[in-house]
Amino acid sequence: MATKKTVNKTENKVDVTKAKKSVKKAVEDVKEVAEVIADKVAEEVKDAVEDVKETAGVVADKVAEETKEVVKKAKKATAKKEIKTSLFVQCFGKEVEEKDMISSVKKAWTKENGKKVGDIKTITLYVKPEEAAVYYVINGTDTGKVEF
């Protein structure tokens, strides 16, 4: 009977060794298949990323174009064409142009107040031809009179 047990142990050892080898081979086969699948997935992901980049670029270009068009339309809608105007006051044989009156008012105001022309935000003129004078209000507070 002792021989029968030894043979069974030997057969069991052989079976375990074969099983280990089979498992190792199966693990190697799974690793190879996993590497092949990983490579294919990586390629597909790269392709998908490139497609997304291309699509994003196209979309960005379209958005930029449409934004430019909207800006142009907005500028056209808000752009007011300025009309050139000239104002002359004629009275008692004298003629004075608006720009000359404004220039005189600026000179008088800077001389009286010791301020710079750049400090002027608003100028309101009141022309009185019978007095041959221009009354002014600068920045809503400073007043004066200039004769023409």
C-alpha positions as CSV (number, residue, x, y, z in Angstrom):
1,M,0.0,0.0,0.0
2,A,2.9,2.3,0.6
3,T,3.8,2.3,-3.0
4,K,0.3,3.3,-4.0
5,K,0.4,6.5,-1.8
6,T,3.8,7.5,-3.2
7,V,2.5,7.2,-6.7
8,N,-0.5,9.3,-5.9
9,K,1.7,12.0,-4.3
10,T,3.9,12.0,-7.3
11,E,0.9,12.2,-9.6
12,N,-0.5,15.1,-7.5
13,K,2.8,16.9,-7.8
14,V,2.9,16.5,-11.5
15,D,-0.7,17.7,-11.8
16,V,0.0,20.8,-9.6
17,T,3.1,21.5,-11.7
18,K,1.1,21.2,-14.9
19,A,-1.6,23.4,-13.5
20,K,0.9,26.1,-12.5
21,K,2.4,26.0,-16.0
22,S,-1.1,26.2,-17.5
23,V,-2.0,29.2,-15.3
24,K,1.3,30.9,-16.2
25,K,0.6,30.4,-19.9
26,A,-3.0,31.6,-19.5
27,V,-1.7,34.8,-17.6
28,E,0.8,35.4,-20.4
29,D,-1.9,35.0,-23.0
30,V,-4.2,37.4,-21.1
31,K,-1.4,39.9,-20.9
32,E,-0.7,39.7,-24.6
33,V,-4.4,40.1,-25.4
34,A,-4.7,43.0,-22.9
35,E,-1.7,44.7,-24.6
36,V,-3.3,44.4,-28.0
37,I,-6.6,45.7,-26.7
38,A,-4.9,48.6,-24.9
39,D,-3.0,49.5,-28.1
40,K,-6.2,49.5,-30.1
41,V,-8.0,51.6,-27.4
42,A,-5.1,54.0,-27.3
43,E,-5.3,54.4,-31.1
44,E,-9.0,55.0,-31.0
45,V,-8.7,57.5,-28.2
46,K,-6.0,59.4,-30.2
47,D,-8.3,59.5,-33.2
48,A,-11.2,60.7,-31.1
49,V,-9.1,63.4,-29.5
50,E,-7.9,64.6,-33.0
51,D,-11.5,64.7,-34.2
52,V,-12.5,66.7,-31.1
53,K,-9.6,69.1,-31.7
54,E,-10.6,69.6,-35.4
55,T,-14.2,70.1,-34.5
56,A,-13.3,72.5,-31.7
57,G,-11.1,74.5,-34.1
58,V,-13.9,74.7,-36.7
59,V,-16.4,75.8,-34.0
60,A,-13.9,78.4,-32.7
61,D,-13.4,79.8,-36.2
62,K,-17.2,80.0,-36.8
63,V,-17.7,81.7,-33.4
64,A,-14.9,84.2,-34.2
65,E,-16.4,84.9,-37.6
66,E,-19.9,85.3,-36.2
67,T,-18.6,87.5,-33.4
68,K,-16.9,89.8,-36.0
69,E,-20.1,90.0,-38.0
70,V,-22.1,90.9,-34.9
71,V,-19.6,93.6,-33.9
72,K,-19.7,95.0,-37.4
73,K,-23.5,95.2,-37.4
74,A,-23.4,96.7,-33.9
75,K,-20.9,99.4,-35.1
76,K,-23.0,100.2,-38.1
77,A,-26.2,100.4,-36.0
78,T,-24.5,102.7,-33.4
79,A,-22.3,104.7,-35.7
80,K,-23.9,108.0,-36.4
81,K,-22.8,110.0,-39.3
82,E,-21.8,113.4,-38.1
83,I,-23.0,116.3,-40.1
84,K,-20.6,119.2,-40.6
85,T,-22.1,122.4,-39.4
86,S,-21.1,126.0,-39.5
87,L,-22.7,128.7,-37.5
88,F,-22.3,132.4,-38.3
89,V,-23.8,135.3,-36.4
90,Q,-24.3,138.4,-38.5
91,C,-25.5,141.6,-36.9
92,F,-24.8,145.3,-37.4
93,G,-22.4,144.7,-40.3
94,K,-20.3,142.2,-38.3
95,E,-19.9,138.5,-38.8
96,V,-18.6,136.0,-36.3
97,E,-18.2,132.3,-36.8
98,E,-18.9,129.8,-34.0
99,K,-15.4,128.4,-33.9
100,D,-14.1,132.0,-33.3
101,M,-16.5,132.5,-30.5
102,I,-15.5,129.2,-28.9
103,S,-11.8,130.0,-29.2
104,S,-12.3,133.4,-27.6
105,V,-14.3,131.9,-24.7
106,K,-11.5,129.3,-24.1
107,K,-8.8,132.0,-24.1
108,A,-10.8,134.2,-21.7
109,W,-11.7,131.3,-19.3
110,T,-8.1,130.1,-19.1
111,K,-6.8,133.6,-18.5
112,E,-9.4,134.4,-15.8
113,N,-9.3,131.0,-14.0
114,G,-5.7,130.0,-14.6
115,K,-6.9,126.6,-15.7
116,K,-6.1,124.5,-18.8
117,V,-8.3,124.0,-21.9
118,G,-8.2,120.3,-21.1
119,D,-10.2,120.9,-17.9
120,I,-13.2,122.0,-20.0
121,K,-15.9,119.3,-20.1
122,T,-18.9,121.4,-21.4
123,I,-19.3,124.8,-22.9
124,T,-22.7,126.6,-23.2
125,L,-22.8,129.8,-25.3
126,Y,-25.4,132.5,-25.2
127,V,-25.0,134.9,-28.1
128,K,-26.4,138.5,-27.7
129,P,-25.9,140.3,-31.1
130,E,-27.4,143.5,-29.7
131,E,-24.6,143.7,-27.1
132,A,-22.0,142.2,-29.6
133,A,-21.2,139.7,-26.9
134,V,-21.1,136.0,-26.1
135,Y,-22.0,134.9,-22.6
136,Y,-20.7,131.5,-21.6
137,V,-21.0,128.8,-18.9
138,I,-18.2,126.3,-18.6
139,N,-18.6,123.0,-16.8
140,G,-21.9,124.2,-15.5
141,T,-20.3,126.5,-12.9
142,D,-17.9,129.1,-14.4
143,T,-19.5,132.0,-16.3
144,G,-18.2,135.0,-18.2
145,K,-18.6,137.3,-21.1
146,V,-16.6,137.8,-24.3
147,E,-17.2,140.6,-26.8
148,F,-16.9,140.1,-30.5
